[in-house]
Amino acid sequence: MDRFSVDEVSRHCTVDDAWVIAGGLVYDVSTFLDAHPGGITITREYLGKDISSVISTNQIHKHSDNALEILEHYRIGCIGSDREECCVLQYTWRGDFAVYDFFLFHL
């Protein structure tokens, strides 16, 4: 799994080059933006940022299990450096909140 810094992800903040962080994992959602039910208008402000709180609460709306599974198709790596561990995200819904469990490992 490739590793990226938060700073590197933040430079991918345009609709043509759109990365996001969720649960310590990095996703390239550039090709998904047009298909997002909320459209580019809603997603634009989150490009290059950590969207963990957005997708795990009702901040905008509850994201379904299906939405989170779709996100996994766009995973390109994780946040970390050569000396740090990467994490794998596992989530479960508890009421209106997604509860994240992180599993750390060296690659």
Secondary structure, DSSP 8 states (H G I E B T S, - for coil): -EEE-HHHHHT-EETTEEEEEETTEEEE-TTTGGGSTTHHHHHGGGTTSB-HHHHHSSSS----HHHHHHHHTTEEEEE--TTS-EEEEEEEEETTEEEEEEEEE--
